[in-house]
């Protein structure tokens, strides 16, 4: 049985490490490979079960890890189904949820989406496309509610893409560092 504080730190560091490798592979090849994302989906729950002492506490921690897989991957999966993000992005968020647990996994995912949003807004502003893209986003949101005569088609060429691997690494690293201020102070 591992002390809970130590297990939490190990889980967070494992999630940040997996996110770092995913950021590098996403940046280099534009994909997050299965060999990186699938093993944590098994190792995470097993680690938490053993860290809790393979008893009731271990079972609760394992369930927390399994909930991390499901709930951390749910929104990215729905975005994937709509073509908004890639399948590797779904798997890396689920893997972070498996390794760090539900609470920290959701925190990492939210921080990652926030980092991606800040990056995307900055990049669009730099390229002079921010207002047009925000207008397209508004029409994407309002088109289903508007009469057909008022709808505006948004072409895929006018949309921007962001590779999410780096954003999830930044989110996980910043969230982890926020829990351990003694590291950076």
N, C-alpha and C positions, 0 to 999 in steps of 0.2 A: 504494500500500500504506500502510495506516494502522498506527501502532504499536498492538500488541495491547492495552496498558493503556488507550489512548485509545478504541479500538473497544469495549472492555468497558464503559467509562464511558458512552459514547454509547448503546450498546444498553440499559444499565440505565436511563438517563434517559429514553430513548424509551418503554420499558416502563412506567415510573412515570407518564409523561405520558399515555399511553393509558389507564392504570388510573385516573388522576385524572378524565379526561373520562368514563370509564365510570361512576365513582362518582357524578358529578353527574347524568348521564342516568338512572342507576338510581334515584337518590334522587328526582328530579323526576317521571319518567314510569313508573318500575317496569320499565324495559327497557334493555338494552344493545344499541344498534343495529348492524346489519351494516356500515354505512358506516364505523364505528369499528374493528370487529374483523377484517374480512376483508382490508383492504389490508396490515396488518402480516404476515399469513400469507404474502404474496408479497414484500413489501419486506424483511422480516427475513432470509430466506435469501439474497436478492440482495445486501443490505448486507454480510453476513458474507463472501460469496464475493468481493466487490470489496475489502473491507477486508483480506482475506488475500492480495491480489495476483493474483487470478484464475488461480492456479496450483494446485499440490497443497495448499498451506496454505489457500487460499481454498476449495477443495473440502472440506477437513476442517472448516473453520469453518461452511460451508454445511450439511454433514451434521449438525453439532452443533445448528444452528438447526432443521433438519427433525426431528431427534430431540426437540428441545425442544417442537415443536408436538405430536408424537405422545405423548410420555410425560407432558408437562404436562397435556394434554387427556384422557388416558386415564381416570383416576379420576373427574374431573368428568363425562365422558361416561357412565360407568357409573352415576353418581349421577343424571344427567339421565334415563337410561333407566328408572330406578326412580321418577322423579317427585320426587326430593329437591331438585334445583336446576333452574334454567332453562337454556335453550339459550345465552343470552347469556353466562352465567357460564362455560360450557364454552369458548366462543369467546374470551373475554377472557383466560382462563388460557392457552389455546393461543397467542394473540397475544403474550402476555408471554414465553412460551417461545421464540417465533420471534425476538423482538427481543433478548432477554437471553441466549439460549442455554439449553441443557439444565440445567446446574448452577444458574444463577441463576433460571431459570424455575421449577424445582422448589422452590427456596428461597422464591421469591415466593409460589407457590401454597400451600406448607405454612404460611408465615407468615400468609397470608390466611385460610386455614381456621382457624388458631389464633385470629386476631383475631375472626373471626365467632363462634367458640365462646365466647370470653371475653365478648364483647358479649351473646350470647344468654343465657348464664348470669346475667350481671348484670341484664339486662332481666327475665328470668323471676323472679329473686329480688325485684326491685323491685315487680313486679306480684303477688307472692305465689303464683306458679304453679310454682316451681322443683321442689319435691318431687313434685308430681303429674306434671309433664313427665318428670322422671327415672324415675318409676315406669312411665310409658307407654313410654319408651325401653327400659327393661328388658324389658317384655313384647314389644315389637317384635323385640327380639333373641332372646328365648327362645321365642316362640310356635312357630316352626317345629320346635323340638326337643321340645316338650311334647305329651302326648296331647291329642286334640281336646277331651276333657271339661275339661281344665285351661286351655285357651287363653282369652285375654281379648281381645276386639275393641277396637282402638284407633280411635276415630273421627277423621276428619280435622279436626273442629272443636277437638279437644283438643290438636292439634299446633301448634307455633309456627313462624313463618317469619322468615327474615332475608334482607334484600337483600344480596347478596354483593359488589356493585360497590365499595362503600366499604371492605369488609373486604379485598378484594384490593389496593386502593390503599394502605391502611394497611400491609399485609404487604409490598408491594413497596417502599414508602418506608422503612419501618423496616429491612428487609433491606439496602437500598442504603446507607442511612446507617451501618449497622453495619460496612460495608466501608471507609468513609471517615471514621474518627473525627475527623480533623483538621477536618472541616466543622463539627462541633458542639462541639468542645472549645475 
